[in-house]
Amino acid sequence: MANYPFSYIRRHKILSGFLILLLVVIVWYLNYFYGDYRKQFLADKGEIVDIQQTFVKADSLFNNYDLKITDSNNLTIHGYVRVPKDNSQKYAGLLVMNGIDTGKDVISLFESTEKAILVSFDYPYDGPRKFKGADIGPFLPKIRGSIIRSVSVVLTIIDYLSQRKDVDPEKIFVVGASFGAPFAVNAAAVDPRIKAVILLYGGGNIGKMIESSSKQYADVLGRKALGWLVASLLAPVEPMKYVEYISPRPLLMINGRHDESIFEESAMFLFDKAKEPKELIWLETKHAKPKMNDLTHQLEKMMKEWLVKKGLI
């Protein structure tokens, strides 16, 4: 039996321990990155304990209210609800999600969807939203937590719509635009009460999306590193992992050929991963933004026509 010096044995133990630790870290990361978080989404959702609606204004067709929902996890959801004045019938329930800056104000973009009760909400993040370079670092855990918590918010609002006596439970659907698209997919993957999903200018493969959209800010290695970092932080809500579970409910995607944020490749990643019934409509536009009134009206018209065709409104 060989008589190895103590220093050799010590180095061998250190190396073996490091390799075991590295293997554990790799296994943990792969499980985290590729893991299915649907059970966690449901476990994180609280039960509604209080609902407050405050009248804001009325117009010719609708009554508009500020909405405040508190759940059993002490999460307070601030939203907006628009209800048709005619209370003689049940309506479809429509939850709309857009960019983080738009929040609950996205509801104002839907001017003529008169056959639905519309709900929107502010994302559960109260920190700064604009950063310079590495200033974002200390806020990454809070941002990540808020993003993942948004799935629970969506599920709680589906509870709210389901409890309303003026909502037809067979006509509840979600619209996720841009930043809101992943949450629409995540929620629909775990909640069968959502009968249809519409994604406006949304895509999949978050890492590739970030890498492609940051070409003007970083070199190749910098873009790949940024894409990996963001994809890792947001791995639990990556829509590519969940979009197939929307089926057999219908999915509509509307995307822009010249979108500078959600590239055609990202839209196709998500659409190809989805199962039938699904439909993808391409428009010759850049990324949709709230102030693009003509495009907003066009999108609303297209959505209404599709929902009517599907018998949802």
C-alpha positions in Angstrom: 0.0 0.0 0.0 1.4 3.4 -1.0 2.5 5.7 1.7 1.3 9.2 0.5 2.6 12.3 2.3 0.1 14.1 4.5 0.1 17.2 2.3 -0.9 15.1 -0.7 -3.8 13.4 1.2 -4.9 16.9 2.5 -4.9 18.3 -1.1 -6.8 15.2 -2.3 -9.5 15.6 0.3 -9.9 19.3 -0.4 -10.1 18.7 -4.2 -12.6 15.8 -3.6 -14.7 18.0 -1.4 -14.7 20.9 -3.9 -15.8 18.5 -6.7 -18.6 17.1 -4.6 -19.7 20.7 -3.7 -19.5 21.7 -7.4 -21.6 18.7 -8.4 -24.2 19.6 -5.8 -24.3 23.2 -7.0 -24.7 22.1 -10.6 -27.5 19.7 -9.8 -29.3 22.3 -7.7 -28.9 25.0 -10.4 -30.3 22.6 -13.1 -33.2 21.7 -11.0 -33.9 25.3 -10.2 -33.5 26.6 -13.8 -35.5 23.8 -15.5 -37.8 23.1 -12.6 -41.6 23.2 -12.9 -43.0 25.7 -10.4 -46.7 25.2 -11.0 -47.3 23.6 -7.6 -45.4 26.5 -6.0 -47.5 29.1 -7.8 -50.6 27.5 -6.3 -49.0 27.2 -2.8 -48.0 30.8 -2.8 -51.5 32.1 -3.5 -53.5 33.3 -0.5 -57.2 33.3 0.1 -59.1 36.6 -0.3 -60.0 38.0 3.1 -61.1 41.5 2.1 -62.3 43.3 -1.0 -62.8 47.1 -1.2 -64.2 48.8 -4.3 -64.2 52.6 -4.4 -66.2 54.4 -7.1 -64.1 56.6 -9.3 -66.1 57.7 -12.3 -68.9 56.7 -14.7 -69.2 57.2 -18.4 -71.9 56.3 -20.9 -71.3 52.6 -20.7 -69.3 51.8 -17.6 -68.8 52.3 -13.9 -65.2 52.5 -12.9 -63.8 51.5 -9.5 -60.5 51.4 -7.6 -60.0 47.9 -6.4 -58.1 46.8 -3.2 -57.9 43.1 -2.4 -56.2 41.7 0.7 -55.3 38.0 0.9 -54.5 35.7 3.8 -50.7 36.2 3.2 -51.2 39.9 4.0 -50.6 40.8 0.4 -52.5 43.9 -0.8 -53.4 44.0 -4.5 -54.2 47.4 -5.9 -56.2 47.3 -9.1 -58.9 48.9 -11.2 -62.2 47.4 -12.3 -64.6 48.5 -15.0 -68.1 47.2 -14.9 -70.8 47.7 -17.6 -73.8 49.8 -16.4 -76.3 47.3 -17.7 -76.6 44.8 -14.8 -79.3 42.6 -16.4 -76.9 39.9 -17.6 -73.6 38.1 -16.8 -70.5 39.2 -18.5 -67.1 37.8 -19.5 -64.3 38.5 -17.0 -61.2 39.9 -18.5 -57.9 40.4 -16.7 -55.4 42.6 -18.5 -51.7 42.8 -17.8 -49.2 45.1 -19.5 -45.8 46.7 -18.6 -44.7 47.4 -15.1 -45.0 51.2 -15.6 -48.5 51.0 -17.0 -49.8 48.8 -14.2 -53.5 49.1 -13.6 -53.8 52.0 -16.0 -53.7 49.6 -18.9 -57.5 49.3 -18.5 -57.9 52.7 -20.0 -56.6 51.4 -23.4 -59.7 49.2 -23.8 -62.3 51.7 -24.8 -65.0 49.6 -26.4 -65.0 46.1 -24.9 -68.5 46.6 -23.6 -69.3 42.9 -23.1 -66.8 42.2 -20.3 -65.9 43.2 -16.8 -62.3 44.4 -17.0 -59.7 44.2 -14.2 -56.1 45.4 -14.1 -53.6 45.7 -11.3 -50.4 47.3 -10.2 -47.4 44.9 -10.0 -46.4 44.1 -6.3 -43.2 46.1 -6.4 -42.7 49.4 -4.6 -39.0 50.0 -5.2 -37.2 52.2 -7.8 -37.8 51.4 -11.5 -34.9 53.2 -13.2 -31.3 52.3 -12.5 -27.9 53.2 -13.8 -25.6 50.2 -14.4 -24.8 48.2 -11.3 -27.1 50.3 -9.1 -29.7 47.7 -9.7 -27.7 45.0 -7.8 -29.1 45.5 -4.3 -32.7 45.5 -5.6 -32.4 42.3 -7.7 -33.8 40.0 -4.9 -36.8 42.4 -4.3 -37.5 42.7 -8.1 -37.3 38.9 -8.6 -39.6 38.3 -5.6 -42.1 40.8 -6.9 -42.1 39.3 -10.4 -42.7 35.7 -9.1 -45.3 37.0 -6.7 -47.2 38.5 -9.7 -48.3 35.0 -10.6 -50.1 34.7 -7.2 -51.7 38.1 -7.8 -53.1 36.9 -11.1 -54.5 33.8 -9.5 -56.1 35.9 -6.7 -57.8 38.2 -9.2 -59.2 35.1 -11.0 -60.6 34.2 -7.6 -62.2 37.7 -7.4 -63.7 37.4 -10.9 -65.0 33.9 -10.1 -66.8 35.2 -7.0 -68.6 38.0 -8.8 -72.2 37.2 -9.5 -72.2 39.2 -12.7 -69.3 37.2 -14.2 -69.9 34.1 -16.3 -67.4 31.6 -15.0 -67.2 29.9 -18.4 -66.0 33.2 -19.9 -63.0 34.2 -17.9 -59.8 35.0 -19.9 -56.5 36.8 -19.6 -54.6 39.2 -21.8 -50.9 39.5 -21.2 -49.1 42.3 -23.2 -45.3 42.6 -23.3 -44.1 42.3 -19.7 -47.4 40.8 -18.7 -47.3 37.9 -21.1 -45.4 35.5 -18.9 -47.8 35.9 -16.0 -50.8 35.2 -18.3 -49.1 32.0 -19.4 -48.0 31.0 -15.9 -51.5 31.5 -14.4 -53.3 29.7 -17.2 -51.0 26.8 -16.8 -52.3 26.1 -13.3 -55.8 27.5 -13.3 -58.4 25.8 -15.5 -60.9 28.6 -14.8 -59.0 30.7 -17.3 -60.8 29.7 -20.6 -58.6 31.5 -23.1 -55.3 33.4 -23.3 -54.3 36.3 -25.5 -50.6 37.4 -25.7 -49.8 40.8 -27.2 -46.2 41.3 -28.2 -45.0 38.5 -25.9 -42.3 35.9 -26.4 -40.4 33.1 -24.8 -36.8 32.2 -23.9 -36.1 35.2 -21.6 -32.3 34.8 -21.7 -32.3 34.9 -25.5 -34.7 37.8 -25.5 -32.5 39.9 -23.2 -29.4 39.0 -25.2 -31.0 40.0 -28.5 -32.4 43.3 -27.1 -29.2 44.5 -25.5 -27.0 44.5 -28.7 -26.5 48.3 -28.5 -25.4 48.2 -24.9 -22.9 45.4 -24.6 -20.5 43.2 -26.6 -21.2 39.5 -27.3 -19.9 38.2 -24.0 -21.6 40.9 -22.0 -24.9 40.2 -23.7 -24.6 36.5 -23.1 -23.8 37.1 -19.4 -26.7 39.5 -19.0 -29.0 37.1 -20.7 -27.9 34.2 -18.5 -28.3 36.4 -15.3 -31.8 37.5 -16.1 -32.9 34.1 -17.3 -31.5 32.6 -14.1 -33.3 35.2 -11.9 -36.6 34.7 -13.7 -36.4 30.9 -14.4 -39.5 30.1 -12.3 -41.7 32.2 -14.6 -40.1 31.4 -17.9 -43.2 31.0 -20.2 -41.6 28.3 -22.4 -42.0 25.8 -19.5 -45.7 26.4 -19.1 -47.3 27.4 -22.4 -48.1 23.9 -23.5 -50.4 23.5 -20.5 -52.8 26.1 -21.9 -54.1 23.5 -24.3 -56.9 22.5 -24.9 -58.0 26.1 -24.2 -57.4 28.5 -27.1 -54.3 30.8 -27.4 -54.0 33.9 -29.5 -50.7 35.6 -30.0 -50.3 38.9 -31.8 -46.8 40.1 -32.5 -44.9 42.8 -34.5 -42.5 41.8 -37.3 -40.3 44.8 -36.4 -40.5 44.6 -32.6 -37.3 45.9 -31.1 -38.0 44.3 -27.7 -39.7 41.0 -28.4 -38.0 39.7 -31.5 -39.7 37.5 -34.0 -37.5 34.6 -32.9 -38.7 34.9 -29.3 -42.3 34.9 -30.4 -41.8 31.8 -32.5 -40.0 30.1 -29.6 -43.2 30.5 -27.5 -45.7 29.8 -30.3 -43.9 26.6 -31.4 -43.8 25.3 -27.9 -47.6 25.9 -27.4 -50.1 23.2 -28.4 -53.2 23.5 -30.4 -55.6 25.3 -30.6 -53.3 28.3 -31.2 -53.1 31.2 -33.6 -50.3 33.7 -34.3 -51.0 37.0 -36.1 -48.2 39.1 -37.4 -48.4 42.9 -37.7 -45.9 45.1 -39.6 -45.2 47.1 -36.4 -42.6 47.8 -33.8 -43.2 47.0 -30.1 -46.7 48.2 -29.0 -46.7 51.0 -26.5 -49.6 52.7 -24.7 -49.4 56.0 -26.6 -49.8 54.2 -30.0 -53.5 54.9 -30.1 -54.1 53.6 -33.7 -52.3 50.3 -32.9 -54.1 50.0 -29.6 -57.5 50.3 -31.3 -56.5 47.8 -33.9 -55.4 45.3 -31.3 -58.6 45.7 -29.3 -60.7 45.2 -32.5 -58.7 42.0 -33.4 -59.1 40.6 -29.8 -62.8 41.3 -29.8 -63.3 39.6 -33.1 -61.3 36.5 -31.9 -63.2 36.3 -28.6 -66.5 36.6 -30.4 -65.4 33.8 -32.8 -64.5 31.6 -29.8 -67.8 32.4 -28.1 -66.2 34.1 -25.1 -68.0 37.5 -25.5 
